[in-house]
Amino acid sequence: MLRLIDRISLQTAVIAALFLGLAPFTPEPHIWEKLKMLMAGTLVRPIDWFDLVLHGAPWLLVAVKLARRKVAAPEDGAR
């Protein structure tokens, strides 16, 4: 699974997060609406949970890619 994540470029993941993660853009991004519903305790219908997962997955991919990049990068004073 991590090899599949590594094969996706960071640029592709960011573009997916911006377009798929925020769509539809009006009246507000879908992920934002679902996160507000989650915090308010009104995220109860299965379609709402599906939307949260669907629109949140690209953002999670970006976070995992950045975390793996940070772990793989050598530290400055590690000589």
Backbone as a chain_set.jsonl record, in Angstrom:
{"seq": "MLRLIDRISLQTAVIAALFLGLAPFTPEPHIWEKLKMLMAGTLVRPIDWFDLVLHGAPWLLVAVKLARRKVAAPEDGAR", "coords": {"N": [[0.824, -1.188, 0.0], [1.954, 1.227, 0.764], [3.81, 1.53, -1.239], [2.203, 2.107, -3.409], [1.182, 4.586, -2.622], [3.581, 5.995, -2.622], [4.115, 6.06, -5.34], [2.4, 7.949, -6.373], [2.6, 11.262, -7.284], [3.51, 14.163, -5.34], [2.558, 16.547, -6.33], [0.344, 15.724, -7.894], [-1.274, 14.726, -5.857], [-1.797, 17.065, -4.383], [-3.185, 18.59, -6.283], [-5.434, 16.942, -6.593], [-6.481, 17.168, -4.007], [-7.139, 19.88, -3.952], [-9.04, 20.129, -6.03], [-10.848, 17.801, -6.01], [-11.163, 17.504, -3.283], [-12.232, 19.928, -2.419], [-14.461, 20.374, -3.998], [-18.048, 20.546, -4.33], [-17.506, 23.992, -5.087], [-19.152, 26.13, -4.42], [-22.019, 26.72, -2.385], [-20.2, 26.66, -0.331], [-17.1, 24.894, 0.267], [-17.416, 21.35, 0.081], [-16.127, 19.619, 1.892], [-15.629, 21.304, 4.021], [-18.227, 21.909, 4.859], [-19.039, 19.35, 5.701], [-17.212, 18.878, 7.774], [-17.991, 20.863, 9.567], [-20.555, 19.911, 10.136], [-19.834, 17.534, 11.413], [-18.548, 18.491, 13.721], [-20.722, 19.751, 14.888], [-22.314, 17.654, 15.472], [-24.226, 16.725, 13.752], [-23.794, 15.055, 11.661], [-25.103, 12.499, 10.527], [-26.406, 10.935, 8.612], [-25.822, 8.218, 6.333], [-24.957, 8.991, 3.739], [-23.78, 11.432, 4.223], [-21.555, 10.712, 5.747], [-20.228, 9.214, 3.818], [-19.672, 11.255, 1.972], [-17.924, 12.803, 3.55], [-15.726, 11.056, 3.818], [-15.092, 10.676, 1.086], [-14.46, 13.307, 0.159], [-12.506, 13.937, 1.953], [-10.424, 12.152, 1.604], [-8.437, 12.871, -0.426], [-7.085, 14.932, 0.958], [-6.096, 13.563, 3.139], [-4.332, 11.875, 1.8], [-2.413, 13.746, 0.896], [-1.416, 14.564, 3.398], [-0.287, 12.143, 4.339], [1.678, 11.711, 2.364], [3.329, 13.971, 2.79], [4.149, 13.453, 5.419], [5.555, 11.049, 5.067], [7.584, 11.984, 3.437], [8.901, 13.699, 5.174], [9.824, 11.905, 7.127], [11.524, 10.347, 5.57], [13.48, 12.134, 4.803], [16.817, 13.012, 5.513], [18.085, 14.114, 8.661], [19.406, 17.364, 9.494], [21.709, 17.497, 11.188], [22.745, 14.906, 11.252], [25.226, 13.63, 10.782]], "CA": [[0.0, 0.0, 0.0], [2.826, 2.398, 0.806], [4.427, 1.686, -2.561], [1.209, 2.789, -4.241], [1.189, 5.99, -2.192], [4.844, 6.586, -3.071], [4.091, 6.234, -6.8], [1.612, 9.144, -6.674], [3.432, 12.444, -7.028], [2.934, 15.133, -4.407], [1.821, 17.515, -7.141], [-0.941, 15.112, -8.225], [-2.058, 14.655, -4.624], [-2.248, 18.426, -4.047], [-4.229, 18.948, -7.257], [-6.631, 16.179, -6.22], [-7.037, 17.754, -2.79], [-7.736, 21.175, -4.269], [-10.217, 20.006, -6.88], [-11.801, 16.825, -5.497], [-11.392, 17.727, -1.859], [-13.012, 21.145, -2.177], [-15.65, 20.438, -4.859], [-18.341, 21.736, -5.121], [-16.899, 25.18, -4.483], [-20.162, 27.078, -3.944], [-21.81, 27.955, -1.641], [-18.966, 26.475, 0.445], [-16.524, 23.579, -0.05], [-18.147, 20.231, 0.679], [-15.4, 19.095, 3.055], [-15.834, 22.258, 5.105], [-19.599, 21.689, 5.317], [-19.093, 18.073, 6.431], [-16.479, 19.034, 9.034], [-18.863, 21.641, 10.459], [-21.602, 18.994, 10.579], [-19.206, 16.603, 12.346], [-18.345, 19.213, 14.986], [-22.033, 20.074, 15.46], [-22.999, 16.416, 15.82], [-25.344, 16.494, 12.832], [-23.339, 14.177, 10.575], [-25.727, 11.241, 10.932], [-26.849, 10.123, 7.476], [-24.718, 7.51, 5.676], [-24.444, 9.747, 2.591], [-22.914, 12.476, 4.763], [-20.291, 10.058, 6.099], [-19.58, 8.89, 2.55], [-19.131, 12.516, 1.463], [-16.764, 13.173, 4.365], [-14.618, 10.178, 3.427], [-14.75, 10.932, -0.305], [-13.817, 14.606, 0.006], [-11.375, 14.004, 2.87], [-9.352, 11.242, 1.193], [-7.278, 13.542, -1.045], [-6.346, 15.682, 1.987], [-5.37, 12.551, 3.903], [-3.221, 11.452, 0.947], [-1.383, 14.792, 0.967], [-0.812, 14.494, 4.732], [0.558, 10.945, 4.402], [2.847, 11.944, 1.516], [4.217, 14.916, 3.47], [4.732, 12.77, 6.577], [6.564, 10.1, 4.576], [8.712, 12.78, 2.934], [9.599, 14.213, 6.36], [10.514, 10.772, 7.76], [12.565, 9.866, 4.663], [14.53, 13.142, 4.68], [17.811, 12.953, 6.589], [18.157, 15.293, 9.52], [20.538, 18.236, 9.166], [22.897, 17.228, 11.983], [22.888, 13.463, 11.406], [26.467, 13.135, 10.152]], "C": [[0.871, 1.256, 0.0], [3.544, 2.611, -0.518], [3.48, 2.402, -3.512], [1.158, 4.273, -3.894], [2.456, 6.682, -2.675], [4.862, 6.838, -4.582], [3.286, 7.455, -7.223], [2.471, 10.361, -6.34], [2.72, 13.387, -6.06], [2.104, 16.167, -5.16], [0.427, 16.978, -7.5], [-1.845, 15.057, -6.996], [-2.6, 16.024, -4.232], [-3.347, 18.87, -5.004], [-5.523, 18.215, -6.938], [-7.285, 16.769, -4.976], [-7.732, 19.08, -3.095], [-9.022, 21.042, -5.072], [-11.249, 19.037, -6.317], [-12.147, 17.067, -4.035], [-12.25, 18.933, -1.555], [-14.299, 21.214, -2.991], [-16.892, 20.024, -4.073], [-17.911, 22.989, -4.361], [-17.922, 26.158, -3.919], [-21.35, 26.311, -3.388], [-20.618, 27.878, -0.68], [-18.413, 25.101, 0.101], [-17.209, 22.471, 0.752], [-17.449, 19.705, 1.935], [-15.601, 20.006, 4.256], [-17.221, 22.072, 5.711], [-19.68, 20.419, 6.163], [-18.329, 18.151, 7.751], [-17.281, 19.849, 10.039], [-19.988, 20.765, 10.993], [-21.053, 18.009, 11.611], [-19.026, 17.255, 13.712], [-19.669, 19.528, 15.674], [-22.801, 18.821, 15.88], [-24.173, 16.104, 14.911], [-24.959, 15.633, 11.633], [-23.849, 12.773, 10.875], [-26.141, 10.35, 9.766], [-25.647, 9.438, 6.827], [-24.129, 8.284, 4.488], [-23.517, 10.868, 3.058], [-21.558, 11.899, 5.152], [-19.508, 9.699, 4.842], [-18.943, 10.145, 1.948], [-17.892, 12.948, 2.239], [-15.544, 12.349, 3.976], [-14.149, 10.5, 2.014], [-13.986, 12.246, -0.472], [-12.611, 14.768, 0.938], [-10.186, 13.152, 2.443], [-8.191, 11.94, 0.498], [-6.439, 14.324, -0.038], [-5.528, 14.72, 2.849], [-4.166, 12.046, 3.11], [-2.08, 12.464, 0.981], [-0.666, 14.728, 2.316], [0.129, 13.292, 4.851], [1.821, 11.142, 3.563], [3.821, 12.905, 2.179], [4.889, 14.275, 4.683], [5.815, 11.786, 6.14], [7.792, 10.83, 4.047], [9.553, 13.275, 4.105], [10.412, 13.09, 7.014], [11.687, 10.32, 6.894], [13.717, 10.849, 4.537], [15.524, 13.01, 5.828], [17.826, 14.254, 7.392], [19.43, 16.078, 9.219], [21.814, 17.849, 9.927], [23.192, 15.755, 12.155], [24.151, 12.923, 10.749], [27.346, 12.462, 11.127]], "O": [[0.561, 2.232, -0.683], [3.853, 3.746, -0.882], [3.913, 3.214, -4.33], [1.098, 5.118, -4.786], [2.406, 7.838, -3.095], [5.558, 7.741, -5.047], [3.473, 7.952, -8.334], [3.003, 10.468, -5.235], [1.492, 13.403, -5.975], [1.063, 16.607, -4.673], [-0.557, 17.712, -7.413], [-3.045, 15.313, -7.091], [-3.745, 16.131, -3.792], [-4.336, 19.465, -4.576], [-6.601, 18.807, -7.006], [-8.511, 16.86, -4.902], [-8.798, 19.363, -2.549], [-9.989, 21.762, -4.822], [-12.412, 19.408, -6.16], [-13.284, 16.86, -3.609], [-12.933, 18.961, -0.531], [-15.157, 22.045, -2.695], [-16.765, 19.178, -3.187], [-17.954, 23.024, -3.131], [-17.594, 26.94, -3.027], [-21.657, 25.257, -3.946], [-20.088, 28.908, -0.263], [-19.169, 24.223, -0.315], [-17.533, 22.634, 1.929], [-18.106, 19.382, 2.924], [-15.73, 19.53, 5.384], [-17.375, 22.076, 6.932], [-20.314, 20.412, 7.218], [-18.749, 17.556, 8.743], [-17.256, 19.558, 11.235], [-20.342, 20.859, 12.169], [-21.738, 17.685, 12.582], [-19.318, 16.644, 14.74], [-19.736, 19.569, 16.902], [-23.821, 18.916, 16.563], [-25.031, 15.296, 15.267], [-25.738, 15.506, 10.688], [-23.114, 11.947, 11.416], [-26.218, 9.131, 9.92], [-24.563, 10.02, 6.777], [-22.921, 8.232, 4.261], [-22.568, 11.216, 2.356], [-20.525, 12.525, 4.915], [-18.287, 9.853, 4.793], [-17.808, 10.103, 1.473], [-16.917, 13.409, 1.646], [-14.449, 12.892, 3.821], [-12.946, 10.587, 1.764], [-12.974, 12.289, -1.172], [-11.784, 15.653, 0.723], [-9.06, 13.401, 2.874], [-7.04, 11.629, 0.805], [-5.215, 14.377, -0.162], [-4.403, 15.03, 3.239], [-3.101, 11.813, 3.681], [-0.914, 12.084, 1.084], [0.559, 14.827, 2.37], [1.222, 13.415, 5.404], [2.914, 10.781, 3.998], [5.03, 12.675, 2.135], [6.065, 14.525, 4.947], [6.869, 11.699, 6.77], [8.914, 10.346, 4.192], [10.782, 13.269, 4.033], [11.558, 13.304, 7.409], [12.735, 9.948, 7.422], [14.829, 10.445, 4.197], [15.123, 12.906, 6.988], [17.607, 15.341, 6.857], [20.416, 15.513, 8.743], [22.899, 17.876, 9.346], [23.841, 15.38, 13.131], [24.119, 11.822, 10.199], [28.424, 11.99, 10.764]]}, "num_chains": 1, "name": "protein.A"}
